[in-house]
């Protein structure tokens, strides 16, 4: 059985992969800046989570 953290993690990964696949490489960060605030949160949380996991 997967717990909620794993489910949320997979959702964030899925959303972030969709985000990366649908934007040209050089436009990813600039486009992210123009997203509505509520769309920032999943991507930023996932990036922070990803960095923390790979640093540790």
N, C-alpha and C positions, 0 to 999 in steps of 0.2 A: 504493500500500500504506500502510495506517495503522500507525503504530508503537504500542507499548504505552501510551505516555502519552496518546495521543488516545483509545484504547479506554477506558482507565480514566477519562479525563475525561468521556466520554459516559456511562459507567455512573454516575458520580457525579451528573451532571446529571439523568439519568433518575430515579435514586433520590430526588434532592432535589425534583424536580418532583412525583413521586408523594407525597412527604411533604407538600409545600405544598398539593396538591390535596385531600388527605384530611383536613386539619385546618382548623377555622375560623381565620380570620385572627388573632384576638386570642389564640388558644390555641397558636399555633405554638411560641413560645419556652418557655412553661411546660410544654407537653407534651414538648418536647425534653429538658427537665431531668429528666423522669421515665423517659426511655428507659434501657434497660440501657447500661452503659458502652460495650460493643463497637458499639452502634448510633450512639453519638455520633460516632465517628471519621470515617465517610464524610461526614457532613453538615458537621462542623467543618472537615475538610480542604477540602471543596468551597467553603465560605464563605471560608476564608482564601485559597484559590486565586483565587476570583472577585474578592475585594477587591484582591489584589496585581495581577492583570491589569488591573483598571480604574483603579487608581491610577497604574500605569505606562502 
